[in-house]
Amino acid sequence: MKLLLIFLLGIALYGGHDTKKEYHMNKDLTHLDLGKEQKEAFKEMLKKFQHEIEEFREFKEKINAKKQALFLEDTLDTELLGKLNMELYQKANKTENKMLAKMHEFLTKEQRSLFIRYFEEWEVQ
């Protein structure tokens, strides 16, 4: 009886799935079939932007700490809150634009069309 239940559960879980289903890991570019030069360019870009991304995360932590402190006040200064949010948005936007511009340089038109399928994974947050 247990084997029958396991078998039916297996069919329910895997039934109807296409055997060629693509599995994708976050920020994985293997589906783009990058050439050797492209892989090197990508590695170089990541090294360059790793520092900027870390800098952005530290900046984001500081902004969030300021926003939390602001929220604990008796009166919420929504103007200052808006300014803090705008600073965070502008820094994220600048960093993301630089990174995507660099990626755009070394990807072919076909690779860019495949890349946009997972575009949201590359947003700077």
WOMO-V393945 format. One record per helix or strand. SS is the DSSP state (H for helix, E for strand). FROM is the first residue (numbers start at 1). TO is the last residue. If there is no record, write none. Layout:
ss:from:to
SS:FROM:TO
SS:FROM:TO
//
This chain:
ss:from:to
H:2:14
H:30:32
H:36:72
H:78:106
H:109:122
//
